[in-house]
Amino acid sequence: MKLFRRKIYSEIKNWKEKSNGKTALLINGARRIGKSTTAREFAKNEYKSFIMIDFAEASDRTKALFDDISDLNFIFIQLQMIYQTQLHTRQSVIIFDEVQLLPKARQAIKYLVKDGRYDYIETGSLLSIKKNIKDIVIPSEETRINMYPMDYEEFRWALDDTVSITLLRQAFELKNPLGDAANRKMLRDFRLYMLIGGMPQAVETYLETNNFEQVDIVKRSILEIYENDFRRIDSTGRAKLIFEAIPSQLNHNASRFLVSPIIENERVNQILTVLADMQDSMTINLAYHANDPNVGLALNKNPNKFKLYLNDTGLFVTLAFKDKAFTENAIYEKLWNDKLSTNLGYVYENVVAQMLVSSGYELFYHTFRKETSNHNYEVDFLLSKGNKISPIEVKSSSYKSHASLDEFCRKYANRINGKYLIYTKDFHKEEDLLYIPVFMTQFL
């Protein structure tokens, strides 16, 4: 697979420098996001030598080494012989790739770290790891970091553009409009990201073929991998049904994810365990309703009222039209040529959710009843900033109407620290409201 510049590389380097062998590093993330590739590249660049044990392919001889770890000298000699690589004290790293497939190897981390001769990096899915921890001791000597699909800046780097995001960040910080022509160009660039997404294999396929159909085939194969995983962890099939329903549920613009239309006679509280497993798989981004929108949003979340988004908007686009052949799928042409109708605006909502999660935010939203009708106001996202909160409304067009935002800020005036409307037009400031082009979401 092609090597892409990833921001997590600097996080791994920071762990190496600060830990100095006192902890192992566990890179957690969804499948096919580049965990193994990044770990290998880091080991190659930052150590004198490394051994990478892929437990999906490792021999029985290799796996058997972890049945008894009382003699570490024997284990290290055997690994060096098997992988034909010499290990150097405090200058080598051993990578446990797909560590969840051999729980005993993960349990051994405690003793390997204590030994102190080498560094250790583990990769895996937290979901699979949790499902394979029965009867083993979970090592406390782990530093965990999460890895996500390529964010928009990483996507631009892949396209050999190292300038655009820096200039956009400067414009955002200075509150400077870009001008209509520049904004249209930047939006067109961003729509390409929405179509392809941040899965490295999809990005690589685009760069090699410049063909959306080939990219779509790759994304469908990734979705199939995810759905097969859901079948394994949930034999009832509920996880798969929930996952496939995410685009249609967002399209209906309901104030919460509705379970009963998807799974007959099922209530929300009956699928919370399945939902937790899906969240651990990092294939979805989950936004909880904040019943009392205030500092400490997590303290006020409603576990039975939530919305679901896909971890990658490129996958979201494909999932939304997965039942149709590519040639019938008009969303690529509509998005690319800025002909996206308002009823497809949920694509923008998904990409905003993805960008906020990549920036380190947990997702929360809020709905409240209109005083003059039975309908609700809804604020799409809430960010906690200092001792205040910042509400966000997302528009898929150039419309500047923001009744929900206004009512929310009126109702909770003493809690507000900045309010944002994310849309498709140029940067604009109107009193204390900032209108932000969707591609600037990453700077919030």
ABEGO torsion letter per residue (X at the ends): XBBBBBAAAAAAAAAAAAAGGABBBBBBEBBGAGAAAAAAAAAAAABABBBBBBAAABBAAAAAAAABAABAAAAAAAAAAAAGBBBBBGABBBBBBGAAABAAAAAAAAAAAAAGABBBBBBEBAAAAAAAABGBBBBAABBBBBBBBBBAAAAAAAAGBAAAAAAAAAAAAAGBBAEAAAAAAAAAAAAAAAAAEABAAAAAAAAAAGBAAAAAAAAAAAAAAAAAAAAAABAAGAAAAAAAAAAAAAAAGBABBBAAAABBGBBAAAAAAAAAAAAAAGABBBBBBBABBBBGAAAABBAABBBBBBABAAAAAAAAAAABBAAABAAAAAAAAGABBAAAAAAAAAAAAAAAAAAGBBBBBBBBBBAABABBBBBABBBBBEABBBBBBBBABABABBAAAAAAAAAAAAABBEBBBBBABBBBBBEABBBBBAAAAAAX
